[in-house]
Amino acid sequence: MWGGVNGWLDIPEFLLDGYGGGNCIFISAPTGSGKTHFILNIWLGYIASQNKKMLYLVNRSILKAQLEKEIMDISPHISSCIDIKSYQDIEYELKMCEHKEYKPDKIKTDENGQCGQTTKYVELENMRQRYSKYDCVVCDECHYFLTDSNYNTDTSLSFRWIQDKFADKVRIFMSATIRDIELYIKGYDLRRMHEEKIQKYNFPDFEAAEAGDINKDAYEAIRNKGARYCKYCDFMVPRNYDYIDAKIIYNTDTIAEIINDGDKTEKWLIFVDKIDTGKELSKKIKDKNNVVFISSRNKWEEDVSDTVDEITYYKKMKSKKILIATSVMDNGINIKDIELRNIVLMADTETEFIQMLGRKREDGKKLRLYIYHYDKEHFERRLNQTEQILETAISYLKFLSSCKRNEKIPYDEEWVINKRHIRLMREIFDNKISMRYVKSLFNAYGGTLYLNLLAYQNLQNLKAFYQNVISAFDAEEDDTKRGDCFVRMQLGWLGIEEERAENIIKESKVTKFDKCYKKVIDAFESAIECSNPMNIDAAKMFQNKIRSELVVLVETTKGCKRYGTVMAQAGKSKCLISKKTMDYLNQNCGIPYKMEITGKKEDRKYTIIRDGCKTETPKQD
């Protein structure tokens, strides 16, 4: 898959020969496609041959641990050329620097012999020196910068550090969902290249942010002008979901029913969108001993999902059959368990959908994927929530931009941002702004709140996405198809064409009652076609084939006379359907057959005949 000359990835020669000068590679590839193998077994070998040093960054500590195990199998000469860290490691280092005081640097003498004293953060400078030894950085699961930004607003710290410190070196970004962060990175590069004055590390580009689309026209500008500053290479491995057997579900009751009625040896991975949904579903599954629910109540805690992932895979997934998880497990681990044959996704964005699906490695067998059906109202609620949070950021940016445009007041970055910080804190304590919104947008550095532009951009992306989905619902003229607009969109992400998608949707709307009713009718028709009366053993075999389906049909008649007796007879393997029970099924379940029983005891014969006066099939909601 990672072809090219001598097995190398087909990277342009300027990246291999020049090796430096601000080269940037974007690798878009699904889980299991070999991108990590390429980095560790090919690119790292090239780094070692050039006596260079690589920094490999990941978004979860469990992924870091997995990679550290892998490089143990590589020769020491090569493995010594790579260090593996998490983005959170960089963020932690930077936050440790914020507490250090300014200390005087050495006295400098200019060309005229004049002496002057400069100051700088000693710890920050030490950190710069530590990272200067790296000639290349690999950012794995790089969507992290955007997707995690609204509950870990420190993503701006690691992002800006990487972009600035490796601006003139090789940067490699890898993800199965790279599109949004790639545009952001290219836009960031463009703005940095054209800045007349390098801004302080945490100070955001307010005017670009206020415009609403930070990366507007950035890609075209890069194509037209950026080549002389930074060289870009895009490499994409197409997604292939031929192994997916997609199905649609409409509520958690359906999920529980499928699990309770299905193969008890198979494993399930169920992603839910809310903790309450996970708890509710756990209660509905009958096999309590085989269910584990993994969640994080407080995603603000640093690296909390790392612990969750580790517990999930190494301790729970091997012993439990049914794993329910919130999105804390949506990336960072790869599940290779051959018994995992079912995944349920409750995801309302493409990035989340693809990342969740990517947890299960393809193993050559079919994987049943149950996609949750979201309606228009769901996205209207999401849009409303997103717009409310964005209002806090927009108000903040408008104030900063107005100060920058005020010609009467000399513009001082630190003074402006501290002034807005004081006002922001007052608004929080006066309950004019929700603390939850502030935590979704700002990170604290050096005692001051700074807007994380990645968090702001992620919310802008979500807003645009939700608006597009709502527009798709509104644009559908066919009333029968309107409610399924988002499901079609999700099936499209899997590469499923329109005709097949419609068949999947149509099949999903067949109720459990209808499926059971059809199976029972088919069984009775087959028995009639045999023409010969059944003896006791054959009658037992016939009833056992449709016993669970009969129970489903009878359950819908609760409250009818003789319900308890018929349910007991339908559910017990040693009981045979009597003439009275058959009459009950005919009258209350719409089964158009009667049973004739002749003979005595062991010599009894059971004959099924069609009933000319077919009763209406009960309608199910």
C-alpha positions as CSV (number, residue, x, y, z in Angstrom):
1,M,0.0,0.0,0.0
2,W,2.9,2.3,0.8
3,G,4.6,1.8,-2.6
4,G,7.0,3.9,-4.5
5,V,10.6,3.2,-5.4
6,N,12.1,0.4,-3.2
7,G,9.0,0.3,-1.1
8,W,9.2,3.9,-0.1
9,L,6.2,6.2,0.2
10,D,6.0,8.2,-3.0
11,I,7.2,11.4,-1.4
12,P,8.5,14.1,-3.8
13,E,12.3,14.2,-4.1
14,F,12.6,17.6,-2.5
15,L,11.5,16.0,0.8
16,L,14.0,13.2,0.7
17,D,17.0,15.1,-0.9
18,G,16.5,18.5,0.6
19,Y,15.2,17.3,4.0
20,G,14.3,20.6,5.6
21,G,13.4,24.1,4.7
22,G,9.8,23.9,5.9
23,N,8.6,20.8,4.2
24,C,5.2,19.5,5.3
25,I,3.5,16.1,4.6
26,F,-0.2,15.3,5.2
27,I,-1.0,11.6,5.3
28,S,-4.7,10.8,5.2
29,A,-5.1,7.1,5.9
30,P,-7.6,4.9,7.7
31,T,-6.7,2.7,10.7
32,G,-4.7,-0.4,9.7
33,S,-3.5,1.0,6.4
34,G,0.2,1.0,7.4
35,K,1.1,4.6,8.0
36,T,2.7,3.9,11.4
37,H,4.6,1.0,9.9
38,F,5.9,3.3,7.2
39,I,7.1,5.8,9.8
40,L,8.8,3.3,12.1
41,N,10.2,1.0,9.5
42,I,11.0,3.2,6.5
43,W,11.1,6.9,7.3
44,L,12.9,6.3,10.7
45,G,15.6,4.3,8.8
46,Y,16.1,7.3,6.5
47,I,16.3,9.6,9.5
48,A,19.0,7.4,11.1
49,S,21.0,7.2,7.9
50,Q,21.2,11.0,7.9
51,N,22.2,11.1,11.6
52,K,19.0,13.0,12.3
53,K,16.5,12.9,15.1
54,M,12.7,12.4,15.0
55,L,10.0,13.4,17.5
56,Y,6.9,11.3,17.3
57,L,3.8,12.8,18.9
58,V,0.5,11.0,19.8
59,N,-2.7,12.0,21.4
60,R,-3.1,9.2,24.0
61,S,-0.7,7.7,26.5
62,I,-1.9,4.2,25.6
63,L,-0.9,4.8,22.0
64,K,2.5,6.1,23.2
65,A,3.0,2.8,25.2
66,Q,2.1,0.7,22.2
67,L,4.6,2.6,20.0
68,E,7.3,2.3,22.7
69,K,6.8,-1.5,22.6
70,E,7.1,-1.5,18.8
71,I,10.4,0.3,18.7
72,M,11.9,-2.2,21.1
73,D,12.1,-4.6,18.2
74,I,14.1,-2.1,16.0
75,S,17.9,-2.0,16.1
76,P,19.3,0.3,18.8
77,H,21.1,2.4,16.2
78,I,17.8,3.3,14.6
79,S,15.5,3.4,17.6
80,S,17.9,5.8,19.3
81,C,16.9,8.3,16.6
82,I,13.3,8.6,17.8
83,D,11.6,10.0,20.9
84,I,7.9,9.4,21.5
85,K,5.9,11.9,23.4
86,S,2.2,12.9,23.8
87,Y,0.9,16.3,22.9
88,Q,-0.1,16.6,26.6
89,D,3.6,16.2,27.5
90,I,4.4,19.4,25.6
91,E,1.4,21.2,27.1
92,Y,2.5,20.2,30.6
93,E,6.1,21.4,29.9
94,L,4.8,24.8,28.7
95,K,2.5,25.2,31.7
96,M,5.4,24.5,34.0
97,C,7.3,27.4,32.3
98,E,4.5,29.9,33.0
99,H,5.3,29.9,36.7
100,K,9.0,30.8,36.2
101,E,10.1,34.4,36.8
102,Y,12.0,36.6,34.3
103,K,15.7,36.4,35.0
104,P,18.4,38.7,33.5
105,D,20.2,37.3,30.5
106,K,23.8,38.0,29.7
107,I,24.9,41.6,28.9
108,K,25.0,42.1,25.2
109,T,27.2,44.7,23.3
110,D,26.1,46.1,20.0
111,E,28.2,47.2,17.1
112,N,28.8,50.6,18.6
113,G,30.0,49.1,21.9
114,Q,26.9,50.1,23.8
115,C,25.8,47.7,26.5
116,G,22.3,46.7,27.1
117,Q,20.5,44.0,29.2
118,T,17.8,41.6,27.8
119,T,15.5,39.3,29.7
120,K,13.8,36.1,28.8
121,Y,12.1,33.1,30.3
122,V,15.0,30.8,31.3
123,E,12.8,27.7,31.5
124,L,11.2,28.4,28.2
125,E,14.6,28.9,26.6
126,N,15.7,25.6,28.1
127,M,12.7,23.9,26.6
128,R,13.5,25.4,23.2
129,Q,17.0,24.0,23.5
130,R,15.7,20.6,24.3
131,Y,13.5,20.5,21.2
132,S,16.1,22.0,18.9
133,K,17.8,18.5,18.6
134,Y,14.9,17.2,16.6
135,D,15.0,17.5,12.8
136,C,11.6,16.1,12.1
137,V,8.3,15.9,13.9
138,V,5.5,13.3,13.2
139,C,2.1,14.3,14.5
140,D,-0.1,11.2,14.7
141,E,-3.8,11.4,15.1
142,C,-3.4,15.2,14.4
143,H,-7.1,15.8,14.4
144,Y,-6.6,16.0,18.1
145,F,-5.7,19.7,17.9
146,L,-9.2,20.5,16.7
147,T,-11.5,17.8,18.0
148,D,-10.1,17.8,21.6
149,S,-9.9,21.6,21.8
150,N,-13.3,22.2,23.4
151,Y,-12.6,20.1,26.4
152,N,-8.8,20.4,26.5
153,T,-8.2,24.0,25.5
154,D,-4.4,23.5,26.1
155,T,-4.3,22.1,22.6
156,S,-3.4,25.6,21.4
157,L,-0.1,25.3,23.4
158,S,1.2,22.2,21.8
159,F,-0.1,23.2,18.4
160,R,1.6,26.5,18.3
161,W,4.8,25.2,19.8
162,I,5.0,22.5,17.1
163,Q,4.2,24.8,14.2
164,D,6.7,27.5,15.3
165,K,9.6,25.3,16.5
166,F,9.4,23.0,13.4
167,A,8.5,25.7,10.9
168,D,11.8,25.3,9.0
169,K,12.0,21.5,9.4
170,V,9.9,18.5,8.2
171,R,6.5,18.2,9.7
172,I,4.4,15.0,9.0
173,F,0.7,15.0,10.0
174,M,-1.3,11.8,10.0
175,S,-5.0,11.1,10.6
176,A,-7.9,9.2,9.1
177,T,-9.8,12.5,9.3
178,I,-7.2,15.1,8.4
179,R,-9.2,17.6,6.2
180,D,-10.1,20.2,8.8
181,I,-6.8,20.4,10.6
182,E,-4.9,20.4,7.3
183,L,-6.7,23.6,6.2
184,Y,-6.1,25.1,9.6
185,I,-2.3,24.3,9.5
186,K,-1.9,25.7,6.0
187,G,-3.8,28.9,7.0
188,Y,-1.7,29.2,10.1
189,D,1.5,28.8,8.0
190,L,0.3,31.5,5.6
191,R,-0.4,34.0,8.4
192,R,2.8,33.4,10.1
193,M,4.8,33.8,6.9
194,H,3.2,37.2,6.3
195,E,3.4,38.6,9.8
196,E,5.6,41.6,10.0
197,K,6.0,41.2,13.7
198,I,6.1,37.9,15.5
199,Q,3.5,37.9,18.1
200,K,4.0,36.5,21.6
201,Y,3.5,32.7,21.9
202,N,-0.1,32.8,23.2
203,F,-1.4,35.8,21.5
204,P,-4.0,34.9,18.9
205,D,-4.7,36.4,15.5
206,F,-7.9,38.3,16.5
207,E,-8.8,39.9,13.2
208,A,-8.6,36.6,11.4
209,A,-10.7,34.9,14.0
210,E,-13.3,37.6,14.1
211,A,-13.8,37.2,10.3
212,G,-15.5,33.9,11.2
213,D,-13.4,31.7,8.9
214,I,-9.8,31.7,10.0
215,N,-8.7,29.8,7.0
216,K,-10.7,31.7,4.4
217,D,-9.0,31.5,1.0
218,A,-5.8,30.2,2.8
219,Y,-5.6,27.1,0.6
220,E,-5.7,29.0,-2.6
221,A,-3.2,31.5,-1.3
222,I,-0.8,28.8,-0.4
223,R,-1.2,27.2,-3.9
224,N,-0.4,30.6,-5.5
225,K,2.3,31.9,-3.2
226,G,3.2,29.5,-0.5
227,A,5.4,27.2,-2.6
228,R,8.4,29.6,-2.1
229,Y,7.9,29.5,1.6
230,C,6.8,26.0,2.5
231,K,6.5,22.9,0.4
232,Y,3.4,20.7,0.9
233,C,2.8,17.1,0.0
234,D,-0.6,15.4,0.3
235,F,-0.8,11.6,0.4
236,M,-4.1,9.8,0.8
237,V,-5.0,6.1,1.2
238,P,-8.7,5.7,0.2
239,R,-11.1,4.3,2.7
240,N,-12.5,0.9,1.9
241,Y,-15.5,-0.3,3.9
242,D,-16.4,-3.3,1.9
243,Y,-16.2,-5.4,5.0
244,I,-19.0,-3.4,6.6
245,D,-22.6,-4.8,6.8
246,A,-24.5,-1.5,7.7
247,K,-27.8,-1.4,9.5
248,I,-29.9,1.4,11.0
249,I,-31.2,1.6,14.5
250,Y,-33.7,4.1,15.9
251,N,-33.5,3.7,19.7
252,T,-31.7,2.0,22.5
253,D,-34.5,-0.5,22.9
254,T,-33.7,-1.9,19.5
255,I,-30.0,-2.2,20.5
256,A,-30.9,-4.1,23.6
257,E,-33.3,-6.4,21.7
258,I,-30.7,-7.3,19.1
259,I,-28.1,-8.1,21.8
260,N,-30.5,-10.1,24.0
261,D,-31.8,-12.2,21.0
262,G,-28.4,-12.5,19.2
263,D,-25.4,-14.8,19.4
264,K,-24.1,-14.7,22.9
265,T,-20.5,-15.6,21.9
266,E,-20.0,-12.4,19.8
267,K,-18.7,-9.2,21.3
268,W,-20.1,-5.7,21.0
269,L,-18.6,-2.3,21.1
270,I,-21.3,0.4,21.6
271,F,-20.5,4.1,21.4
272,V,-23.1,6.3,23.0
273,D,-23.4,10.1,22.8
274,K,-24.3,10.6,26.5
275,I,-23.5,9.0,29.9
276,D,-27.2,8.7,30.7
277,T,-27.8,6.8,27.4
278,G,-25.0,4.3,28.3
279,K,-26.5,3.7,31.8
280,E,-30.0,3.2,30.4
281,L,-28.8,0.8,27.8
282,S,-26.8,-1.2,30.4
283,K,-29.9,-1.8,32.4
284,K,-31.8,-3.1,29.3
285,I,-29.2,-5.8,28.5
286,K,-30.1,-9.1,30.2
287,D,-26.6,-10.5,30.5
288,K,-25.5,-8.1,33.2
289,N,-22.3,-10.0,34.0
290,N,-20.9,-9.5,30.5
291,V,-21.6,-5.7,30.2
292,V,-19.1,-3.0,31.1
293,F,-19.8,0.8,30.7
294,I,-16.7,3.0,30.3
295,S,-17.1,6.7,30.6
296,S,-15.5,9.9,31.8
297,R,-17.6,12.2,33.9
298,N,-15.0,14.9,33.8
299,K,-13.3,15.3,30.4
300,W,-11.6,18.4,31.7
301,E,-9.2,16.3,33.7
302,E,-5.9,16.1,32.0
303,D,-5.4,12.9,29.9
304,V,-8.4,11.2,31.6
305,S,-9.3,9.3,28.5
306,D,-5.8,7.6,28.5
307,T,-6.7,5.8,31.7
308,V,-10.1,4.9,30.4
309,D,-8.6,3.5,27.2
310,E,-6.1,1.4,29.0
311,I,-8.7,-0.1,31.4
312,T,-11.0,-0.7,28.4
313,Y,-8.7,-2.6,26.1
314,Y,-6.4,-4.5,28.4
315,K,-8.7,-5.4,31.3
316,K,-12.2,-5.2,30.0
317,M,-12.4,-6.0,26.3
318,K,-10.8,-9.4,26.8
319,S,-13.1,-10.5,29.6
320,K,-16.4,-8.9,28.7
321,K,-18.7,-9.4,25.7
322,I,-20.4,-6.1,25.6
323,L,-18.5,-2.8,26.0
324,I,-20.4,0.5,26.1
325,A,-18.3,3.6,25.9
326,T,-18.7,7.3,25.5
327,S,-16.5,9.2,23.0
328,V,-13.5,9.1,25.3
329,M,-12.5,5.9,23.5
330,D,-13.0,7.2,20.0
331,N,-9.3,7.2,19.1
332,G,-5.9,6.2,20.3
333,I,-6.4,2.4,20.4
334,N,-6.9,-0.4,17.9
335,I,-9.0,-3.4,18.7
336,K,-7.9,-6.6,17.0
337,D,-10.3,-9.0,18.9
338,I,-11.6,-11.5,16.4
339,E,-14.8,-12.0,18.5
340,L,-15.8,-8.3,18.1
341,R,-18.3,-8.5,15.2
342,N,-20.7,-5.8,16.1
343,I,-20.3,-2.0,16.5
344,V,-22.9,0.6,17.3
345,L,-22.2,4.2,16.5
346,M,-24.1,7.1,18.0
347,A,-22.1,9.9,16.2
348,D,-23.3,13.1,14.7
349,T,-20.2,14.3,12.9
350,E,-18.0,12.6,10.2
351,T,-14.8,12.9,12.2
352,E,-16.3,11.2,15.3
353,F,-18.0,8.6,13.1
354,I,-14.8,7.6,11.2
355,Q,-12.7,7.7,14.4
356,M,-15.1,5.5,16.3
357,L,-15.3,3.0,13.4
358,G,-11.6,2.9,13.2
359,R,-11.2,1.4,16.6
360,K,-11.9,-2.0,15.1
361,R,-9.2,-3.3,12.8
362,E,-10.3,-5.0,9.7
363,D,-9.7,-8.8,10.0
364,G,-11.1,-10.2,6.8
365,K,-14.5,-10.9,8.2
366,K,-17.8,-9.0,8.0
367,L,-18.4,-6.4,10.7
368,R,-22.0,-5.5,11.5
369,L,-22.3,-1.8,11.9
370,Y,-25.4,-0.3,13.5
371,I,-25.8,3.4,12.7
372,Y,-28.0,5.5,15.0
373,H,-30.7,7.4,13.3
374,Y,-30.7,11.2,14.2
375,D,-33.6,13.5,13.2
376,K,-33.6,17.2,12.2
377,E,-34.5,18.3,15.7
378,H,-31.3,16.7,17.1
379,F,-29.2,19.0,14.9
380,E,-31.3,22.0,15.7
381,R,-30.5,21.5,19.3
382,R,-26.8,21.0,18.6
383,L,-26.7,24.1,16.5
384,N,-28.3,26.2,19.2
385,Q,-25.8,24.9,21.8
386,T,-22.9,25.7,19.5
387,E,-24.1,29.2,18.7
388,Q,-24.5,30.0,22.4
389,I,-20.9,29.0,23.1
390,L,-19.7,30.9,20.1
391,E,-21.3,34.1,21.3
392,T,-18.8,34.2,24.2
393,A,-15.9,34.0,21.8
394,I,-17.3,36.5,19.3
395,S,-17.9,39.1,22.1
396,Y,-14.3,38.6,23.3
397,L,-12.9,39.0,19.8
398,K,-14.9,42.1,19.0
399,F,-13.5,43.9,22.0
400,L,-9.9,43.0,21.1
401,S,-10.3,44.0,17.5
402,S,-11.9,47.3,18.4
403,C,-8.9,48.1,20.6
404,K,-6.6,47.2,17.8
405,R,-8.4,49.6,15.4
406,N,-8.6,52.5,17.9
407,E,-6.0,54.9,16.5
408,K,-6.2,57.2,19.6
409,I,-4.8,54.5,22.0
410,P,-1.4,53.0,21.4
411,Y,-1.8,49.3,20.9
412,D,-0.2,47.1,23.5
413,E,-1.0,43.4,23.2
414,E,-0.4,42.5,26.9
415,W,-2.5,45.4,28.2
416,V,-5.4,44.6,25.9
417,I,-5.6,40.9,26.7
418,N,-5.3,41.5,30.4
419,K,-8.0,44.1,30.3
420,R,-10.3,41.7,28.5
421,H,-9.3,39.0,31.0
422,I,-10.5,41.2,34.0
423,R,-13.8,41.8,32.2
424,L,-14.2,38.2,31.4
425,M,-13.7,37.1,35.0
426,R,-16.2,39.7,36.2
427,E,-18.8,38.4,33.7
428,I,-18.2,34.9,35.0
429,F,-18.8,35.8,38.6
430,D,-21.8,37.9,37.7
431,N,-23.3,34.8,36.0
432,K,-23.4,36.7,32.7
433,I,-21.2,34.0,31.0
434,S,-21.4,30.3,31.7
435,M,-18.2,28.8,33.1
436,R,-18.8,25.8,31.0
437,Y,-18.6,28.0,27.9
438,V,-15.4,29.6,29.1
439,K,-13.8,26.2,29.7
440,S,-14.8,25.2,26.1
441,L,-12.9,28.2,24.6
442,F,-10.1,29.6,26.8
443,N,-6.9,28.2,28.3
444,A,-5.2,29.8,31.3
445,Y,-1.5,30.7,30.9
446,G,0.5,32.8,33.3
447,G,-2.7,33.7,35.2
448,T,-4.5,35.0,32.2
449,L,-7.2,33.5,30.0
450,Y,-6.4,33.3,26.3
451,L,-8.8,32.3,23.6
452,N,-7.9,29.0,22.0
453,L,-8.4,29.7,18.3
454,L,-8.5,25.9,17.6
455,A,-11.5,25.6,19.9
456,Y,-13.1,28.6,18.2
457,Q,-12.4,27.1,14.8
458,N,-13.8,23.7,15.8
459,L,-17.0,25.3,16.9
460,Q,-17.2,27.2,13.6
461,N,-16.7,23.9,11.8
462,L,-19.5,22.3,13.8
463,K,-21.8,25.2,13.3
464,A,-21.3,25.0,9.5
465,F,-21.8,21.2,9.6
466,Y,-25.0,21.3,11.6
467,Q,-26.4,24.1,9.3
468,N,-25.6,21.9,6.2
469,V,-27.3,18.9,7.7
470,I,-30.4,20.9,8.6
471,S,-30.4,22.4,5.1
472,A,-30.3,18.8,3.7
473,F,-33.5,17.9,5.7
474,D,-35.2,21.1,4.5
475,A,-34.2,20.6,0.8
476,E,-35.6,17.0,0.6
477,E,-38.9,17.3,-1.3
478,D,-40.0,13.7,-0.8
479,D,-41.8,13.5,2.6
480,T,-41.0,9.7,2.9
481,K,-37.3,10.4,2.6
482,R,-36.9,13.6,4.5
483,G,-36.4,12.0,7.9
484,D,-33.6,9.8,6.7
485,C,-31.3,12.6,5.3
486,F,-28.6,12.2,7.9
487,V,-28.5,8.4,7.7
488,R,-28.0,8.7,3.9
489,M,-25.1,11.1,4.7
490,Q,-23.5,8.6,7.1
491,L,-23.9,5.7,4.6
492,G,-22.2,8.0,2.1
493,W,-19.2,8.2,4.4
494,L,-18.9,4.5,4.0
495,G,-18.9,4.7,0.2
496,I,-22.4,3.1,0.0
497,E,-24.2,4.2,-3.2
498,E,-27.7,5.6,-3.3
499,E,-29.6,2.4,-4.4
500,R,-27.9,0.2,-1.7
501,A,-28.4,3.0,0.9
502,E,-32.2,3.1,0.2
503,N,-32.4,-0.7,0.6
504,I,-30.6,-0.5,3.9
505,I,-32.9,2.2,5.1
506,K,-36.0,0.3,3.9
507,E,-34.9,-2.9,5.6
508,S,-34.3,-1.0,8.9
509,K,-37.9,0.1,9.0
510,V,-39.2,-3.5,9.1
511,T,-40.2,-4.0,12.7
512,K,-39.2,-6.9,14.9
513,F,-42.8,-8.0,14.9
514,D,-42.9,-8.0,11.1
515,K,-39.7,-10.1,10.8
516,C,-41.0,-12.6,13.3
517,Y,-44.4,-12.7,11.6
518,K,-42.8,-13.4,8.2
519,K,-40.6,-16.2,9.7
520,V,-43.7,-17.9,11.3
521,I,-45.7,-17.6,8.1
522,D,-42.8,-19.1,6.0
523,A,-42.5,-22.0,8.5
524,F,-46.2,-22.8,8.3
525,E,-46.2,-22.6,4.5
526,S,-43.2,-25.0,4.4
527,A,-45.0,-27.4,6.7
528,I,-48.1,-27.4,4.4
529,E,-45.9,-28.0,1.3
530,C,-44.6,-31.2,2.9
531,S,-48.3,-32.4,2.8
532,N,-47.6,-35.2,5.3
533,P,-49.0,-34.9,8.8
534,M,-46.3,-34.5,11.5
535,N,-45.7,-37.0,14.3
536,I,-44.9,-35.7,17.8
537,D,-41.2,-35.4,17.3
538,A,-41.7,-33.6,14.0
539,A,-44.2,-31.3,15.6
540,K,-41.8,-30.4,18.4
541,M,-39.0,-29.7,15.9
542,F,-41.3,-27.5,13.9
543,Q,-42.4,-25.5,16.9
544,N,-38.8,-25.1,18.3
545,K,-37.8,-23.5,15.0
546,I,-40.2,-20.7,15.5
547,R,-40.6,-20.7,19.3
548,S,-38.8,-17.3,19.9
549,E,-40.8,-15.7,17.1
550,L,-44.1,-17.0,18.5
551,V,-43.2,-15.5,21.9
552,V,-42.7,-12.1,20.2
553,L,-46.1,-12.3,18.5
554,V,-47.9,-13.4,21.6
555,E,-46.3,-10.6,23.7
556,T,-48.2,-8.1,21.6
557,T,-51.5,-9.6,22.8
558,K,-51.0,-9.0,26.5
559,G,-54.4,-8.4,28.2
560,C,-56.3,-10.9,26.0
561,K,-58.1,-13.8,27.5
562,R,-55.9,-16.9,27.8
563,Y,-52.7,-14.8,27.2
564,G,-50.8,-16.4,30.2
565,T,-51.6,-19.9,29.1
566,V,-50.7,-19.3,25.4
567,M,-47.4,-17.5,26.4
568,A,-46.4,-20.4,28.6
569,Q,-47.2,-22.9,25.9
570,A,-45.4,-20.9,23.2
571,G,-42.3,-20.4,25.3
572,K,-41.7,-23.9,26.7
573,S,-39.7,-26.3,24.5
574,K,-41.6,-29.4,25.8
575,C,-45.0,-28.0,25.1
576,L,-46.8,-28.5,21.8
577,I,-49.2,-26.0,20.3
578,S,-52.8,-27.1,21.1
579,K,-55.8,-26.5,18.9
580,K,-56.9,-23.8,21.3
581,T,-53.5,-22.1,21.1
582,M,-53.6,-22.2,17.4
583,D,-57.1,-20.6,17.4
584,Y,-55.6,-17.9,19.7
585,L,-52.8,-17.2,17.3
586,N,-55.3,-17.1,14.4
587,Q,-57.6,-14.6,16.2
588,N,-55.1,-12.4,18.0
589,C,-51.9,-12.5,16.0
590,G,-53.3,-12.8,12.4
591,I,-51.8,-16.3,11.8
592,P,-54.1,-17.7,8.9
593,Y,-53.7,-21.4,9.8
594,K,-55.5,-24.0,11.9
595,M,-54.1,-27.2,13.5
596,E,-55.8,-30.6,13.1
597,I,-54.8,-33.2,15.7
598,T,-55.7,-36.8,15.2
599,G,-54.9,-40.0,17.0
600,K,-54.0,-40.6,20.7
601,K,-50.9,-40.2,22.8
602,E,-47.7,-41.3,21.0
603,D,-49.6,-41.9,17.7
604,R,-51.0,-38.4,17.4
605,K,-50.7,-36.6,14.0
606,Y,-50.5,-32.9,13.6
607,T,-51.8,-31.4,10.3
608,I,-51.6,-27.7,9.5
609,I,-54.2,-26.3,7.1
610,R,-54.8,-22.8,5.8
611,D,-57.7,-20.9,7.2
612,G,-59.8,-19.3,4.5
613,C,-61.0,-16.6,6.9
614,K,-57.7,-14.9,7.6
615,T,-57.7,-12.5,10.5
616,E,-56.1,-9.0,10.0
617,T,-52.4,-8.9,11.1
618,P,-52.1,-6.6,14.1
619,K,-50.5,-3.3,13.3
620,Q,-47.3,-2.5,15.2
621,D,-45.9,0.9,16.1
